[in-house]
Amino acid sequence: MLQGEADMAEDDYYDVLGVERTATPEQIKRAYRELAKKLHPDRNPGNQDAEEKFKKVNEAYEVLSDPEKRANYDRYGTADFEGVDMGGFGDIFQEIFRSFGGGFGRRRRRAGPPPGENLRLNIELTFNDAFFGTEKEIAFTRKAPCKTCNGSGAKPGTSPVTCRTCRGRGQVHRSMGGFMTVSQTCPSCRGSGISIESPCPECRGLGLQDDRVEIKIPVPPGVEDEMYQRVSGGGNAGPRGGPSGDLIIVFRVEPHKDFVRRGLHVFSEMDIPYDIAVLGGEVEVPTMYGTSKMSIPKATHSGTQFRMKSKGVHAENGRKGDQFVRVHIDIPHKLSKEQKEYLSKFRDIFGQN
């Protein structure tokens, strides 16, 4: 029994099925069958509460019976998480980068200037930053459209012309004999379909120049090491008006000396006195929110793991992780004469075994 702990967020799938997070697929299936049989609408006609619970049971089983969905749920608190891309969080980044303008947003076309390169940026986070969320200022240099020629690559007052080799198609066709022809990128314009007869003196015909960008990146609570965010069109602009590459932001999280993160949950270990392990009692447990009291039942074995609800990550979607504490019995290495005498009496009373 835990004291001073808040209840876990509603609709936790494991709680819905009444199983532990370590439950095997067989245990999950068995729990689902029992609950589904008990709550089925045919057995509870007109019982709206049972009907709602029946829906939740089915929803929980759909996630926990699928290994991939269950892994995502355990790690991120949702089964809809795909890979390690941070999903809708990208909308925030798009708003940030939209203010810089110049080449953002991908354009798909068959012929034209080549796309720009992707940019990859690493953001270093402390364990606390990733746990509670924060805001990071970053600065980087990217390729942006040349301001002198507006990204065309042509000298001001002139314009690119249609490539004479491919006639603007960006590809040329070569006969291989008979009815077979092979298409390949035009060697003259490199697939752009245009030629620069008078290059811009500022960018030498590339249509690009360095652009220094400084922005603030919001980091939501629950970010994990190697998690990334892809910002479409946030990378280098393409030469001569080509579409921009993507910006890939990778989060690097420093480890903590006392805690380990697994999704929304936190794991820790601690030693407890021998007398509390035998007789039971309360101990002070370090958490990310300060110390908290945890009750130890009598006859607790070394290696027992306890669950402290809602002491894990509090995600922005309302889900809360837990803290799992594995206890070890602290055996003293040095004993006083009086302590040795008491232990000898204890052994005599309970016997050698």
Secondary structure as UniProt FT lines:
FT   TURN            10..11
FT   HELIX           13..17
FT   TURN            21..22
FT   HELIX           25..39
FT   TURN            41..43
FT   TURN            45..46
FT   HELIX           48..64
FT   HELIX           67..76
FT   TURN            79..80
FT   TURN            83..84
FT   HELIX           87..89
FT   HELIX           90..98
FT   TURN            99..100
FT   STRAND          119..125
FT   HELIX           127..132
FT   STRAND          134..145
FT   TURN            147..151
FT   TURN            156..157
FT   STRAND          161..162
FT   TURN            164..168
FT   STRAND          171..175
FT   TURN            178..179
FT   STRAND          181..185
FT   TURN            187..191
FT   STRAND          194..195
FT   TURN            201..205
FT   STRAND          208..219
FT   TURN            221..222
FT   TURN            225..226
FT   STRAND          228..231
FT   TURN            232..233
FT   HELIX           239..241
FT   STRAND          247..253
FT   STRAND          260..262
FT   TURN            263..264
FT   STRAND          265..273
FT   HELIX           274..279
FT   STRAND          281..287
FT   TURN            288..289
FT   STRAND          290..296
FT   TURN            302..303
FT   STRAND          305..308
FT   TURN            309..310
FT   TURN            316..317
FT   STRAND          323..330
FT   HELIX           337..350
//
